[in-house]
Amino acid sequence: MNTRIKIRGYHTDLYQHVNNARYLEFLEEARWQLLEDHMDLETFMKSGFLFFVVNINISYRSPARVGDTVLVRSGLKKFGNKSVVMRQQILNKATGTVCVDADVTFVIADTGGRPLTLESELKEKLMQIPFFEE
């Protein structure tokens, strides 16, 4: 799954490249797009399930600048007992250069904020999300 983002002036910092915090926003936008494309999010959330990011491991590889278009690639990487790791990568569309890669760990919690065990029906719903293709 690819999410396309055009780099604008407000995405950049004093050094004229995308600010590190903006990359986190790009990753979040792509995660929501992935979930919306592959799940009935409204029903999922009305059922009392909540997504919580608990860890982000991010590597900044190459800068993106105003005028660049980037593609954010996203997909599942692995399932744990109570957590899921999603792999994400931001590439410069014109050159194919990797700007950022990240592993984002999230849990599904109940309305009280307690992480749930990923089994049976809950795991089946999450399996609708495609795995990351290297």
Secondary structure, DSSP 4 states (H G I P E B T S, - for coil): -EEEEE--GGGB-TTSSB-HHHHHHHHHHHHHHHHHHHS-HHHHHHTT-EEEEEEEEEEE-S---TT-EEEEEEEEEEE-SSEEEEEEEEEETTT--EEEEEEEEEEEE-TTSPBPP--HHHHHHHTTSPBPP-
